Amino acid sequence: MIKVSVLLADGFEEIEALTVVDLLRRAQIYVDTISIMEDYTVHGAHGINIQTEDLFEEVNFVESDMIVLPGGMPGTTNLNAHEGVRRVVKDFAAEGKPIAAICAAPTVLGNLGLLKGKRITCYPGVETEIQGAVMLRTQVAVDGNIITSRGVGTAIAFALKLIEVLVGEDKSREIAEAIVYEK
């Protein structure tokens, strides 16, 4: 069974996180919502609180096939400041496992030096915080094991690309049709 870990920090962008969780689950992909805070309840940037399945310390990330970092502020700042998140992201990079980041969250990857020479996209305005990457203005960018996207308006395209990467284009297209999403 494919397993995806979505890392949530106080101040996460709700649409970016929950669109991924929802669409991947529709594709029959196991998604684990993980709080990096000290509580199972994580507070979204717009006042929507989410009850996660696990706390960061409870998860064996070796069992995960992909990690997803939603953006939002100060969610991205909180992800970047978490030593465990940085360790897991570096481990996934070293193993070539998919790492997905949307909005401002690619800055977490950039701060770890993982985006040098990579073709990526991110929220307009945070490009200056990412050194050495090739910036695209596409909804979603895939370069090797790194998948990035721009923000709330690209969350569906991002989630569908994650489905495509994990289980194939046919399943991604099936989910797009089921939710009446037109590219």
Summary of the structure (lengths in Angstrom):
residues: 183
radius of gyration: 14.7
end to end distance: 28.3
largest distance: 39.7
contacts: 649
relative contact order: 0.18
helix: 40%
strand: 23%
